[in-house]
Amino acid sequence: MRRRFQRLLLGAHTRRMITVPTYVGLWLAGTLLLPIVIPIAAVTDIIARRNFAITRTMLQAYVYVSVEFVGLLVILYLGMNRWRYSKEEWHRKHVRLEGWWAQVQFTWAVRIFRLKLQVEGDDELAVGPYLLFIRHVSIVDNLIPAVFAVQRRNIALRWVLNWYLMRDPCIDIVGHRVGCTFVRGGTDHSQREIHRIREMADNLGPGEGVIIYPEGTLFSPSKQEKVVSRLVERSDAEVAEFARGLRNVLPPRLGGTIALLETHPDVDVVFCAHSGLEAALDKASILGGGLVGKELRIKFWRVPAAEIPKHRDELRRWLFDEWNKVDDFVTAGVDGASRDS
């Protein structure tokens, strides 16, 4: 079944003929059933003493499909009026839609799950161009760059995304229209994918940036063990030793990340570390209450291009040093949350 769906994802028209009606149907079903589902979820939460985790998740799911439905209507409107817009206007309207889509979901997630938000260094996102490297631990952290860079700083981001996100029709359609590249998650980038990443990042302007999740997949302790084992099998001693020392992040996959750094030696790099989403790895953990009342700490810092090495070996060591800073920030947040609980 999974392989069949993977083949369907390869054809845009076939894929969207499935995903668009599915999401419209989900919105219609949610609108009709929400008055029935929410009381049942609330009673279940009271009995199970789950701090209304199921109820909150149902509400957030409805926010998601509603935002998706409105996004699809806007996409339809833009497509029907394509002739009115210049190339630049067409691109900018989709970037604005992207920012709105993320901001609404993020705002409601903070309210519904009572998240305590602490952000440091987001002013580093104000001026492009830059490369944005962010850790990946939850489906929720996909919203962070679009909220803080796109919506709040008006930066047009070109994304390197997991191809499986094309299941979401708004991400699929808008992503392709704004120049995103979809790659296979959980694997090293192939030479073909690296070439596409390099091409995507060409001609960055002052109001633009490129974002990549260097880990390539969601963090989990089991994945970390697998990554270390794979590196040992490949006899990549330096990276294996580095990976063993990491506590709450995976080592960056070097193919696409190094390709971006080498393609843009004159562009600054912004790193984004965050903690608080570790218990929201997937839908099941969110339903279990992992997100309720958490402190979401986000930190951005910027490294000027002049301070970034140009030689590949030195560049790799520099990336490892910066990624250790990401790990230190995350670990401090995780340890602090453990002491408070």
C-alpha angles and dihedrals in degrees: 000000000000092000091049090053091047089056091049090053090061093068113064098201094045091045095050093045084064104035101043097054089041093057093043088052091049090053093049092047091047093050092051098041102037095088088055100038098048097059090047091049091048093052090048090051092049092051093045093040092228099150088251090295095150092046092049091048092051090051092049091048089054090049088052097051091042092053088045091052093050089046091054090051090052091047089052091049093048091048093051090050098041091124091064096062134073117226090261094048091047091053094044094051091054091048089053090049089051092052093047092048091055097039095055093049093045094048092051093044090055091050099041096045094035093235118185105223123208117174127183129184099006088140086075087074095059100092127042160235102074143131113243118208115188134177119243124217107132143026085245096065090067086079097055100079094043091050101044101032106026105031101030101032100029093233116155105224126201107208134211101209140177108262090229089072087074085084084080105075096207092052089044099050100034091040093057092044093054094045104261122162120221117208136174113275125225095025136086112268113262121230089255091054092046089053090051091049091052091049093047091055096053121123100011112191130209093266096048142083142176121232127199133170098224094199090062094212142036115291121246131152091245091053090050090056091049092049092052091048091050092050091050090051089053091050090236093149098171095053092040091054090048092049092051090058094055116098109183107011136057120241113265116262101241103209103076095024095053090042090059093047093049093045091053109034090155096054126093121240124225119199123203121200123178139174133192100066097080092104091050098066094137143349093281094056091046089052087051091060098257093139102044115115095351123153108239108205117189126183130184126189131176130219115200116234090240090064095051116095118239101204111089098233092048090043091055093050090048090052090050091051092051092045089053086058088054089051092048092052093047093046092051089053094045093048091047092051090049091053092049095049 
